[in-house]
Amino acid sequence: MGNKDVLPTEKWSTVSGLAPKFLFALVAMYLGRSVLIPLCFSALLAFILYPICKWLEVRKIPRGIAIVLALLLITGILGGIVLLLITQIAEFASEWELLKEKLLLTANDLGNWIGVRFHLDYQEQADIIRSFIESSGNQAIPILKTTANSFTELLFFLIMIPLITALILYNRGLLSNALYAWFPQEQRNAIHQILLESVTAYYRFVRGMLLVYLTVGILNSIGLYFIGLPHPLLFGFIAAILTFIPYVGIMIASLLPITIAWVNYNSIWYPIAVIAVFATVQLLEAYLIFPFAVGNQIKINSLVVIVAILMGGLVWGAAGMILFIPLISIFKLIADRTEQLRPISILLGTYK
């Protein structure tokens, strides 16, 4: 056997040695989720705001004021989006009575069809529905408790994340020096370069992704508007936001507009038109919008994205489904620049 057939045992041992560390990290992340979730959100937000703060500081604006201005900017953008969605939801709620009547008529037609198809009279259907409602009612109190806990946790995050972000940005020099102290002197320049490239690349990635979501939301809304669907902005941007979940997100987002199209027009062609709009925009997003807006920055393959979402949901719930993708992306940036992690970088990357 020639030397070319010998396995690179040193690299293999390095990669295989990461498995127990990876499992330990997952366990630690699960146990420390109450602290790590707001900390990770804050760190990623600090990555996004750092170039803005740096730009303001170069123009002789004190660091504290620059941080406050950057936070106000991001708060204003997010507040505008939330206000737009709330306005659309309020308009949708004002038409709920009319929609409810149409839903009842549709349910009545569906009941007639079930009665003919499965030989169930109205009383039997009513008994099935009543049984379902009673079993669901037994779960109402636990669901309400979970909702109350989630709302309290969300309120805590909304208060703590901007505060922690501001502290990270203000003390970034101290935090960087503490990070460098973990490594030998000869490796500190490389660590500094990796950190700087990670912050810059992630900022550009997030900026590109925001442009993707905005473009997809506008295209969805335009398509739904020409179909004649009520509240196209609401459904268009909800679908755009849910596209962060590959394949599944757009299916979930399309259910309500498809139902409304069916109820409003009582024709199969309108739901088909809604599906056509979302499918067309998704193709444009995959093959034109995303490559143009994001390019090759922090690209990871679809399999890894889906696994990251599933693992994030398992470890951190809904927050993990959002956070694990950027965390994996940052890890890929480090792996791209570390020889020992080259196999992992190839595994996470896209096919070329």
C-alpha positions as CSV (number, residue, x, y, z in Angstrom):
1,M,0.0,0.0,0.0
2,G,1.4,3.4,-1.0
3,N,1.6,6.5,1.2
4,K,-1.3,8.0,-0.7
5,D,-3.6,5.3,0.7
6,V,-2.7,6.0,4.3
7,L,-5.5,7.8,6.2
8,P,-4.6,11.2,7.7
9,T,-4.9,9.8,11.3
10,E,-3.9,13.1,12.9
11,K,-6.7,15.0,11.3
12,W,-9.2,12.1,11.9
13,S,-8.3,12.0,15.6
14,T,-8.7,15.8,15.8
15,V,-12.2,15.7,14.2
16,S,-13.3,12.6,16.1
17,G,-12.1,14.1,19.4
18,L,-14.6,16.9,18.9
19,A,-17.6,14.5,19.3
20,P,-17.5,14.3,23.1
21,K,-16.8,18.0,23.3
22,F,-19.8,18.7,21.0
23,L,-22.1,16.5,23.2
24,F,-20.8,18.2,26.4
25,A,-21.5,21.6,24.7
26,L,-25.0,20.7,23.8
27,V,-25.7,19.5,27.4
28,A,-24.2,22.7,28.8
29,M,-26.2,24.8,26.4
30,Y,-29.4,23.1,27.4
31,L,-28.8,23.4,31.2
32,G,-27.7,27.1,30.8
33,R,-30.3,28.2,28.3
34,S,-31.8,30.8,30.6
35,V,-28.5,32.7,30.5
36,L,-27.1,31.7,27.2
37,I,-30.1,32.6,25.1
38,P,-30.2,36.3,25.9
39,L,-26.4,36.3,25.9
40,C,-26.2,34.9,22.4
41,F,-29.0,37.2,21.1
42,S,-27.0,40.1,22.6
43,A,-23.7,39.0,21.1
44,L,-25.2,38.6,17.6
45,L,-26.9,42.0,17.9
46,A,-23.6,43.5,19.0
47,F,-22.0,41.9,15.9
48,I,-24.6,43.7,13.7
49,L,-24.3,47.1,15.5
50,Y,-20.5,47.1,15.8
51,P,-19.8,48.6,12.3
52,I,-22.4,51.3,12.9
53,C,-20.9,52.1,16.3
54,K,-17.4,52.1,14.8
55,W,-18.5,54.5,12.0
56,L,-20.0,56.9,14.5
57,E,-16.9,56.7,16.8
58,V,-14.6,57.5,14.0
59,R,-16.6,60.8,13.6
60,K,-15.7,61.8,17.2
61,I,-19.0,60.7,18.7
62,P,-18.4,59.3,22.2
63,R,-18.8,55.5,22.5
64,G,-21.7,55.6,24.9
65,I,-23.7,58.0,22.6
66,A,-22.8,55.9,19.5
67,I,-24.1,52.8,21.2
68,V,-27.4,54.5,22.1
69,L,-27.8,55.8,18.6
70,A,-27.2,52.4,17.1
71,L,-29.7,50.8,19.4
72,L,-32.3,53.5,18.6
73,L,-31.8,52.9,14.9
74,I,-32.4,49.1,15.1
75,T,-35.3,49.7,17.5
76,G,-36.9,52.1,15.1
77,I,-36.5,49.7,12.2
78,L,-38.0,46.8,14.2
79,G,-40.7,49.0,15.6
80,G,-41.7,50.1,12.1
81,I,-42.1,46.5,11.0
82,V,-44.1,45.6,14.1
83,L,-46.3,48.6,13.6
84,L,-47.0,47.6,10.0
85,L,-47.9,44.1,11.0
86,I,-50.1,45.3,13.9
87,T,-52.0,47.7,11.5
88,Q,-52.6,44.8,9.1
89,I,-53.7,42.5,11.9
90,A,-56.1,45.2,13.2
91,E,-57.6,45.5,9.7
92,F,-57.9,41.8,9.4
93,A,-59.6,41.6,12.8
94,S,-62.2,44.2,11.7
95,E,-63.3,41.8,9.0
96,W,-63.4,38.7,11.2
97,E,-67.2,38.6,11.6
98,L,-67.7,38.4,7.8
99,L,-64.9,35.9,7.5
100,K,-66.5,33.8,10.3
101,E,-69.8,33.7,8.5
102,K,-68.1,32.4,5.4
103,L,-66.2,29.9,7.4
104,L,-69.4,28.6,8.9
105,L,-71.0,28.3,5.5
106,T,-67.9,26.4,4.3
107,A,-68.0,24.2,7.4
108,N,-71.7,23.5,6.7
109,D,-70.9,22.5,3.1
110,L,-68.0,20.3,4.4
111,G,-70.4,18.7,6.9
112,N,-72.8,17.8,4.1
113,W,-70.0,16.3,2.0
114,I,-68.7,14.3,5.0
115,G,-72.3,13.1,5.7
116,V,-72.7,11.8,2.2
117,R,-69.2,10.4,1.8
118,F,-68.8,8.7,5.2
119,H,-72.5,8.1,6.1
120,L,-72.3,10.3,9.2
121,D,-75.4,12.3,10.2
122,Y,-75.1,15.8,11.8
123,Q,-75.6,14.3,15.3
124,E,-72.6,12.0,14.9
125,Q,-70.5,14.7,13.5
126,A,-71.5,17.0,16.4
127,D,-70.6,14.3,18.9
128,I,-67.1,13.9,17.4
129,I,-66.6,17.7,17.5
130,R,-67.9,17.9,21.1
131,S,-65.5,15.1,22.1
132,F,-62.6,16.9,20.5
133,I,-63.5,20.2,22.2
134,E,-63.8,18.6,25.6
135,S,-60.5,16.8,25.3
136,S,-58.9,20.1,24.2
137,G,-60.5,21.9,27.1
138,N,-58.7,19.7,29.5
139,Q,-55.4,21.0,28.1
140,A,-56.4,24.7,28.2
141,I,-55.0,25.5,31.7
142,P,-51.5,24.0,31.0
143,I,-51.5,25.9,27.7
144,L,-52.4,29.1,29.4
145,K,-49.7,28.6,32.0
146,T,-47.1,27.9,29.3
147,T,-48.2,31.0,27.4
148,A,-48.0,33.2,30.5
149,N,-44.5,31.9,31.2
150,S,-43.4,32.5,27.6
151,F,-44.7,36.0,27.7
152,T,-42.9,36.7,31.0
153,E,-39.7,35.3,29.5
154,L,-40.1,37.3,26.3
155,L,-40.6,40.5,28.4
156,F,-37.4,39.7,30.3
157,F,-35.5,39.2,27.1
158,L,-36.7,42.5,25.6
159,I,-35.3,44.3,28.7
160,M,-32.1,42.4,29.1
161,I,-30.9,41.9,25.5
162,P,-30.4,45.7,24.7
163,L,-28.7,46.2,28.0
164,I,-26.3,43.3,27.5
165,T,-25.7,44.4,23.9
166,A,-24.8,47.9,25.1
167,L,-22.4,46.5,27.7
168,I,-20.7,44.1,25.2
169,L,-20.2,47.0,22.7
170,Y,-18.9,49.3,25.4
171,N,-16.5,46.8,26.9
172,R,-15.5,45.1,23.6
173,G,-11.8,46.0,24.1
174,L,-11.7,44.3,27.5
175,L,-13.6,41.2,26.2
176,S,-11.3,40.9,23.2
177,N,-8.2,41.0,25.4
178,A,-9.7,38.4,27.7
179,L,-10.3,36.2,24.6
180,Y,-6.7,36.6,23.4
181,A,-5.3,35.7,26.8
182,W,-6.7,32.1,26.3
183,F,-4.2,31.6,23.5
184,P,-0.4,31.6,23.1
185,Q,1.2,34.9,22.1
186,E,2.1,33.6,18.6
187,Q,-1.6,32.8,17.9
188,R,-3.1,36.0,19.0
189,N,-2.8,37.8,15.7
190,A,-4.6,34.9,14.0
191,I,-7.3,35.0,16.6
192,H,-7.7,38.7,16.1
193,Q,-8.0,38.3,12.4
194,I,-10.6,35.5,12.8
195,L,-12.7,37.6,15.2
196,L,-12.5,40.7,12.9
197,E,-13.5,38.7,9.8
198,S,-16.3,36.9,11.7
199,V,-17.8,40.2,12.9
200,T,-17.5,41.8,9.4
201,A,-18.8,38.8,7.5
202,Y,-21.7,38.3,9.9
203,Y,-22.7,41.9,9.6
204,R,-22.7,41.7,5.8
205,F,-24.6,38.4,6.0
206,V,-27.4,39.8,8.2
207,R,-27.6,43.0,6.1
208,G,-28.0,40.7,3.0
209,M,-30.6,38.5,4.7
210,L,-32.6,41.6,5.7
211,L,-32.6,42.7,2.1
212,V,-33.7,39.1,1.1
213,Y,-36.6,39.2,3.6
214,L,-37.7,42.7,2.5
215,T,-37.6,41.8,-1.2
216,V,-39.4,38.5,-0.7
217,G,-42.1,40.2,1.4
218,I,-42.6,42.9,-1.2
219,L,-42.9,40.4,-4.1
220,N,-45.3,38.2,-2.1
221,S,-47.4,41.2,-1.2
222,I,-47.5,42.4,-4.9
223,G,-48.5,38.9,-6.1
224,L,-51.3,38.5,-3.5
225,Y,-52.5,42.1,-4.2
226,F,-53.0,41.3,-7.9
227,I,-54.8,38.1,-7.0
228,G,-57.2,40.2,-5.0
229,L,-56.5,38.6,-1.6
230,P,-57.3,40.8,1.4
231,H,-54.4,42.2,3.5
232,P,-51.6,41.2,1.1
233,L,-48.9,43.0,3.1
234,L,-49.7,41.0,6.2
235,F,-49.6,37.6,4.5
236,G,-46.8,38.5,2.2
237,F,-44.4,39.6,5.0
238,I,-45.4,36.7,7.4
239,A,-44.5,34.3,4.6
240,A,-41.2,36.2,4.1
241,I,-40.3,36.0,7.8
242,L,-41.1,32.3,8.0
243,T,-38.8,31.5,5.0
244,F,-36.0,31.2,7.6
245,I,-37.3,27.7,8.1
246,P,-36.4,25.9,4.8
247,Y,-39.3,24.3,2.9
248,V,-41.5,24.0,6.0
249,G,-41.9,27.7,6.8
250,I,-43.5,28.7,3.5
251,M,-45.9,25.8,3.7
252,I,-47.1,26.9,7.2
253,A,-47.3,30.6,6.0
254,S,-49.4,29.7,3.0
255,L,-52.1,27.8,4.9
256,L,-54.1,30.9,6.1
257,P,-54.0,32.9,2.8
258,I,-55.0,29.7,0.9
259,T,-57.9,29.2,3.3
260,I,-59.0,32.9,3.0
261,A,-58.8,32.8,-0.8
262,W,-61.0,29.7,-0.8
263,V,-63.6,31.2,1.6
264,N,-63.7,34.6,-0.1
265,Y,-64.0,33.4,-3.7
266,N,-65.3,29.8,-3.3
267,S,-63.2,28.8,-6.3
268,I,-60.2,26.4,-6.5
269,W,-58.3,28.7,-8.8
270,Y,-57.7,31.4,-6.2
271,P,-55.9,29.0,-3.8
272,I,-53.9,27.7,-6.7
273,A,-53.0,31.3,-7.6
274,V,-51.8,31.9,-4.0
275,I,-49.6,28.7,-4.2
276,A,-48.3,29.9,-7.6
277,V,-47.3,33.3,-6.2
278,F,-45.4,31.8,-3.2
279,A,-43.8,29.1,-5.4
280,T,-42.6,31.7,-7.9
281,V,-41.2,34.0,-5.3
282,Q,-39.4,31.1,-3.6
283,L,-37.7,30.1,-6.8
284,L,-36.7,33.7,-7.3
285,E,-35.4,33.9,-3.8
286,A,-33.4,30.7,-4.1
287,Y,-31.8,31.3,-7.5
288,L,-31.7,35.1,-7.9
289,I,-32.4,37.2,-4.8
290,F,-30.4,35.2,-2.2
291,P,-27.2,34.8,-4.4
292,F,-27.4,38.5,-5.3
293,A,-28.0,39.9,-1.8
294,V,-25.9,37.5,0.2
295,G,-23.4,35.9,-2.3
296,N,-21.0,33.5,-0.8
297,Q,-20.9,34.9,2.7
298,I,-21.4,32.3,5.5
299,K,-23.1,29.9,3.1
300,I,-23.9,26.5,4.6
301,N,-25.7,23.7,2.9
302,S,-29.4,23.0,3.3
303,L,-29.0,19.8,5.2
304,V,-26.9,21.5,7.9
305,V,-29.5,24.3,8.0
306,I,-32.4,21.8,8.7
307,V,-30.3,19.9,11.2
308,A,-29.4,23.1,13.0
309,I,-33.0,24.2,13.2
310,L,-34.1,20.8,14.5
311,M,-31.3,20.7,17.0
312,G,-31.9,24.3,18.0
313,G,-35.5,23.6,18.7
314,L,-34.6,20.6,20.8
315,V,-32.1,22.4,22.9
316,W,-33.4,26.0,23.1
317,G,-36.9,25.9,21.7
318,A,-38.0,28.6,19.3
319,A,-35.0,30.8,20.2
320,G,-32.7,27.9,19.2
321,M,-34.3,27.6,15.8
322,I,-33.3,31.2,15.2
323,L,-29.9,31.3,16.9
324,F,-28.4,28.0,15.9
325,I,-28.0,29.0,12.2
326,P,-25.9,32.1,12.9
327,L,-23.9,30.1,15.5
328,I,-23.2,27.4,13.0
329,S,-22.3,30.0,10.4
330,I,-19.8,31.7,12.7
331,F,-18.3,28.2,13.6
332,K,-17.9,27.6,9.8
333,L,-16.0,30.9,9.5
334,I,-13.6,29.7,12.2
335,A,-13.4,26.2,10.6
336,D,-12.6,27.8,7.2
337,R,-9.5,29.4,8.8
338,T,-8.4,26.5,10.9
339,E,-6.5,23.6,9.3
340,Q,-7.5,21.0,11.9
341,L,-11.2,21.8,11.3
342,R,-11.0,21.7,7.5
343,P,-13.1,18.5,7.2
344,I,-15.9,20.2,9.2
345,S,-15.6,23.3,7.0
346,I,-16.2,21.1,3.9
347,L,-19.1,19.3,5.6
348,L,-20.8,22.5,6.5
349,G,-20.2,24.2,3.1
350,T,-22.2,24.1,-0.1
351,Y,-21.4,21.9,-3.1
352,K,-19.1,23.6,-5.6
